[in-house]
C-alpha cells in the first residue's frame, strides 16, 4: 500500500467514476450544459487541491513524530526501534505509506492515530465540498435544459441533459484518503485500524420476547426514540408479536426551559425521567403529553414499550420553549452515561452513518439543512424532523454505503408516505414520487461488501413517515435496518468489515 498511490487515486476518483458509469450516453453539447460541465470540473479540481494539501500537511507532521522517535531510540541505544523508525522515514519520504503495523513507540502510535483522523477529516471535507459542487451543477443543468426546451426545442439534447442530471444525482464520491489505508493491489484492506474512539452517544436499547420483558434477546445502541418496527421484530432473534423493548440512558436538553414532552406507541408504553413515571399507557395505544422543566443538567430516561400484535411503533417527541410545532426529540440530546451527558460532547465517529440533506422543495433544489443520520427510520406522523424545518413540500436525501451482516438474499421493505426513490450501486430500484402510501419491497443479493446507497424521500403534507427494513431469506424476520449497516464512505465500511472479521464475525 502506498499513500501516494492512494492520494492520486482519490484525486482521480470523481472523474473516473463519472467516465466509467455504464458507458454513459453522448454528453450534452449545448453551450449552457458544456459551460456547466467545465464549471463543475474546475470546482472539483479545487476540492482535490484542498484534499492534497491537507494530506501533505498531515504526512509532514507524522514524519516529524517518527523522526523524534528515531532520535530518542538512538540516544537510548534501542537498535530495534531505531531501525524501524529509519525505515519508516525513508518509506514515507519516498511517497510510501505509513506503516500498517501498530507502532510500539508511544509517540509514533499517537502520530498514527492523528494521521488516521486527519485522513478521515479530509475525506469528509472532500465529500462535503463535492456535494456542494454537485448541487450547483444540478441547478446549472436544470437551467440548461429549460433553455434548450424553450429556445431550440431540441428534445434529444434535453434527453442528454436529463441523463447527465440522473448521473449527477447518484454520484457517490469515496476518496481513499490515507487515514484509511488500502492495499497496494488497490483493494481496501483496512490493515491499519486505529482504536475506535469511544462512542457514548445514544441510548442502550434492549429487546425481549414477552410483553413484560420476560426473556431478553439482545441489545444495541439506538440514537433516538422514534422507530417503526412495522410487522417485524425489534431485533434479530426477537418475536414479531408479543415482545417488549426498553431504551435507557441520559438526556440533556439543549437549553433550560419548559418543554412539552409527548409520547405515543403501538401498543403500550411507559416513560420515566429520573426514575419517576411521567407518562404511561401500558394496556393500549394513546398519545400523551406532559410539561417538563429541563434545567440543562442530565436527566436519566427510561422508555419502555410493549407490542401485542400486528403493527408496532414508538416515538418520543417534544415542543421546545418558544416553538409551536412538535418535533421528534433529536439524537443530540441522548447519552449512554451521565458523565458524557454532562460534557455535552456529541460527535459522531468519522465515517459512520449516512449523509442527510434536507430540502425545502420536492425537487431537491433548495437545501435548508445538512446533517448525518444513523439509519433511515423516521415515524414523523404530524411531527417535524427537527425544529424550524418545514413539515410539507420538502424532501430529504440520504446517501452513503450499505453493508449486509452476511452474504445472501435480502428483502428490502420501505414503509413510506409520501414519495420514494432508492438506488443501490447507482441503479434505481424504487421510483414512486407521488403523494400517499408508496410502501414497497424488493429483493437484493448482498455479498458482504460495501454497496453505494442513495434514498430520496419527499413530503406532500402531514402525516408522513419513512422506515427502511430488511429480511434475511433463511436468516431473520423483518426488522429496521440498524445503524451498524450504514457508512459514510467505502473506506469506513471496509474498516468495519475488517474489525468484524478480527472479532470473529461479530
N, C-alpha and C positions, 0 to 999 in steps of 0.2 A: 504494500500500500504506500502510495506516495502523495503527500499533501499537495504538491504542485499539480499532479495529475488531477486530484480531486477538485482543486480550485479551478483549473482550466475547464474541467467537466461542468462545474457549476455555472461558470460564466457562459457556457455554450448551451446550457440545458434548455432555456426558453426557446431559442431559435431551432434547436434540434428537435425538441418535442413538437414544435409547430410544423416543421417541414415533414416529419415522419408520420404525421397523423393520417393514417389510412388513405394515402395517395389523394390528397385534397384536390377538389376540382379547380379549374382555372381561377387564378386570383382575380379580384376585381380590377378593372382597368380605368375606371372613370377618374378624372383629376382629383375630386374630393376624397375618394376612397384611397387612391395612391398616396395622397398627402397625409391622410390619417395613418397609413401604414408606416410611412417614413417617420412621422412624429412619434409613433409608438416605439419603433426600433431605436430611435435616438434616446428616448426616455429609459428604455430597458438598458441601454449602454451605460447611462449614468448610474443606474442601480447596480450594475455589475462592477463599475469602478469603485463605488462605495463599499461593496462587499469585499472586493480585493484589498482595499485599504484597511478595512477592519481586521481581516485575516493577517495581513502583513504585520500590523502592529502587535497582534496577539502572539505571533511567532517570535517577534523580536523580544518580547517580554519573557517568553518561555525560554529562549536561548540564554538570556541574562541569568535566569534562575539556575539553569543547568551549568552555566559557567561558574556560578557561585558554588554550586555543589562540587564541581571539579576542583576548584581552588581549595575548598575545605578538605576534600579527600586527599589531595597532595600534601597538605600541611600535616594531616594526621597519619600519613603513610598507609592509607587504605587503598591498596592496589586494585582490588576488585571494583570498588566504587569509582575510582579514577578512570579505569579502563572503560567502564560503562558510560560515564559522563562524556569522555573524549569521543567515543564512537557516536553518541547521541548528537553531540555538537556538529561533528563532521557530516552526519546524515542530514540533519535539518538544514544546515548551511548549504548543502548541495541540492536543496529542494525536496528532500525526502520527508517522510512522516515522523511525527513524534512517536515514540515507542508505544507499541500496543500492549506492553507488559507493565503492570503497575509498579512504579519505581519504589525501591526500598528506602531511598533517601527522602526524608520528610519534605525538604524544600522542593524537590522535584515532584513528589506526589501531589503537593498543593498546586504546583505550577501546571501539572497535567489536568487537574480539575478545573483550574482557571481557564486553560486553553479550551477545554471542552465547553465550558459555559460561554466563552467568547464565540465559539463556533455556533452554539445554539442561538445566541442573541443575534448574530449576523444572519443566520438562517431565517429567523422570524422577521427581522427588519427587512430583509430582502423580499420575503413573501408579501409583507405589507406594502412595500414600495411597488412591487409588480401589480398588486391588486388595485392600487390607486391608478396606476398607468392603464391597466386593463379597462377599468370602468370609464376612464376618459376615452379610450379607444372605442369602446362600445357606443358611447354618446356620439363620437365623430362618425362612426359607421352608420348609425341610425340617421344622422343628418344627411350623410352622403346618399343613403337610399331614398330619403324623401326628395332630395334634389333630382335624382335620376327618375323617380316616378313622376314628378310634377313637371319637369322640363323636357328631358329627352325621351321620356316614355319607353325606356329601354328595359323590358322585362327580364331579359337574360342577364343584364348587369345587375339588376335588382336582386335576382336569384343568387348571383355570385356573392353579392354583399351579404345577403341573408345567411349563406353558408359560412362566410367568414365570421359573422356575428355568433352563430352557433358554436363554432370552434373556440372563439374568444371566451364565451361564457363558461365553457367547461375545461379551459386550460388549467392544469394543475402544475404549479411550479414547485419543484422539490430540489433545491440546490444541495448537493452533498458536500457541505462545508466541513472543515476539519475538526470541529468539535464532535463530530460523529463519524469516525473513520470508516473507510471501505477498503476492501482488499485490492491488491494490485491487478487482479483479474477483472476488476470493475464490479464485482458482486459485493453488496453490502454485507459486512461481516460483523460489525459492532464488536470487534475483538477487544478494543479498549473501552470499558464501560465504567466511568467514574461512579462512585457510590451515589445512588439516588438520593436527592435531597428529601429530608423528612417532610411529608405532606400531611399537615394537620388540619386541612380544610375539611368541611363537610361533617356528616353525622354517621355514627355507627348504625347500620341497617341490618336487622335480623329477621329471618322469615321462619315460620313454624307451620307444621301440619296441625290442624285443630284450631277451633275458634278462640281458644283461651290459652295459647302459647304452650300447647301440650307437648309437642316434640320439635325441638329445634333442628332445622335442616341446614342452614348456612348463614353466613353474614358477609357483608362487604361495606364499603363506604359509599354513601349517597350524598349528593351535593345540594339537594333541595327536597322539600316535602311536597312533591307535586308529580304524580305519576298515574298513568293509565295501565293497570295490569290487563285490562280488557277481559277476554275469556281465558287468559293464560294463567301461569303461576307467577309467584313473586320472585322466584329464582330457581336455578337448576335443582332438580330433585324434589321440588315442592309440589303440592297438590294444586289443581286448578280451581277447586272449590273447598270450602271448609278449611280455610287457613287464616293465619294472623301474622301481622308484621309489627315491628317496633323500630322507630328512629330515636336515638338518644345522643345527647351531646350538649353543646352550649351555643347560645345565640347572643349576639351583641348588636343592638340597633345602631344604625349609622349616626343618629343624633338623638339626644334625650327628648322626651315628649310623650304625649298621649296618643297611642296608636289604636285603631280599631282592628283587632285580630279576629280572623274568621277561619272557619274550617268546614269541610264537607268530605264525606267518604261514602262509598258504596261497598260494604254495608255500614257497620258501626265504627265509631272512633272515640278516642279519649285523648285530651290534650292536657299536659301538666307543665307548669312553669315553677321552677324552684321547688318541686315536689308537691305542689298544690294543683288539684284538678280545676281547670278554668273553663273547660268545655267538655261535654260528654253526651254522646248519643250512641250507646253501645248496642242497642237492640234494633235500631233502624237507621236508615239514611236520612239526614236532615242537615241543612245549613244552620250554623250557629255563629254568633259573634259576641265578643266581649271587649271592653276597653281595658287596655293595659298601659300603665305608666312605665315606660322604659327609661332608665337613668343613664344609659351609656355604659353601665357595668355589665359583665357577662351574667347571663341567667341560664340555669340548667333547663333543658327542654326534653320532654318525652312525648312523642306522638305515637299512639297505639291504634291499630285498625284491625277489624276482623271482616272476613268475607264468608257469606253464607253460600251463595251460588250465583252462577251466570256472570254478568259484568262486574268488574271491580275497579275502583279508583280511589285516590286520596289526594287532598290538596289543602295546603295552609296558605292563606293569603292575608293581606293587610291593607289598610288605608293609612299612610303616614300622616303626621301633622301637616296641615296646610294643603293636603291633597283631597280631591273629590272622588277620584276613581280608585277602585281596589286593584292591587297588583299582586302577583304571586310573590311570596317572601323570597328575596333573591338569595342565591347561593353564597354571596359575600358576607352574610351575617352568621353563617354556621361554622362551628369549630368542634374538633374532637375533644379538646381539653380546655379547661378553664384558663390555663396559662396562655395558650395560643389565642384564645378569645380576648384576653387582657391586652395582648400585644397588638391585636387588630391586624396582624400581618396576614394578608390573604393574597398569595401569589401562586399561580399555577406552575407546576414543574414544566420546564420547557418541552414543547413537542407533543403534549398530550391533548386529547380532545379534538374539537373541530373549530375552525374559524366560523364566526357567525356575523353576518352583515344584515342590518335591518334597514328597510327602505320605506319611505312614506308614500309609495305608489305601487300598484300591482305590476308595473312594467320593469321594476328593479332599475330605475334610473337615478332616483334621488336618495342617496344614502343618508340616514339620520343617526345611525349608531353602529359601532363595530365592537365586537367582544369575542370571547371564546366560550364554547359550550361543551359540557362533558359528554352529552349524548342528546338524542332528539326525542324528548318526552315532555310535552307541554299541554296539560289539560286546561287550557285557558278558560273555557266557558265564557263568562262575562268579564273576566279579569284582563288586565293589561299584562304584557310580558314583562314590563318594567315601568315604573312611574315616569310620566312625562312622554311616553310614546303613544302613537295612535292605536286605536282599537279596531279600525276598519280601513279598507282601501290601503292596505300595506302589504309588505312581503318580507320574507327572510330567506337568506341563502346560507346553508351550511356547506363547508367543504373540507376535505382532508383525505385520510386513508382509513380503510376498514380492514380489520384482521379477524378472521374466524378463529375460535379456540382450537379447532382441529379441522382437517380437510373433510369435505363431504358436501352433500346436497342440503341446502338450507331454504326454507320457505320464508321469504320476507313479506311481512304483513304491515301495511301502512294504514293506520286508523286516522282519518283526516277529514276536516271540514274547514277550509274550502279546497283551493287548488293545490296540486302536487306535480312536481317533476322530479325524477330521480335518474341519475347517471351512475354507472359503475364502469370503471376503465374507459370513461369518456363516451360510453354508449348509452343513449337514453332508453330506459326500461319502463318508465312510467311517465305519462304526459296527459294530465287531465286538469286544465287550467280554467276551471269554472266554479260557480257557486254551488254550495251544497255538499253532501256527503260523497267524497270521492275515494273512500276506502277501497283498497285492492291488494292483491297478493301476487308474487312472482316466485319462481324457483331459481336459485342461483347456486352454481357449483363453485365453492371456495376451495382453494388449495393450501391454505395456511399461510400464504404470502400476503403482503400488503396490496390492496387494490384502491385506486383513486376513487373518490366517492363525493358526489355532489347531490344535495337536495335543495329544491326551491319550493317555497310554500307561500301562498297568497291568501289574504283575508278580504272577503267582501263585506262582512259585518258580523256582529255577535249573534249567538255564541260560536266559538270556534275552538279547534284543538288539532294537535298532530302528535302522534306517537308511533315510533318505529319499532316493530317487534320482529323476532325470528323464531323459527322452529327448526331443530336439527332432525332431519329424517333418520329415524332409528336411534336418536340420541336423547333429546329433551323436548318437553312440551313448550308451547308458545310462551315467550317472555319478552319484556322490554330489552332491546339490545343494550347491554351495560356499557358504562364509560370505558371499561377495560378493552373494548373493541375498537376505539377510535383514536387517531393520532393526527397531529397537525402536519407532520412530514413523514415521508417514507423512511428517512433515516431514523427517526424516533421509533417508528414501528419496528424496524429491523433490530434496534437495541432491545425493545421489549421482547421480541421473539427470542433473541439470544439469551436474555435473562430467564425467560420461561424454560428454555431448554436446559440452562445451567441449574435451574431449580427442580429439574426432573419433570418438566412439563406443566408445572403448577402456575 
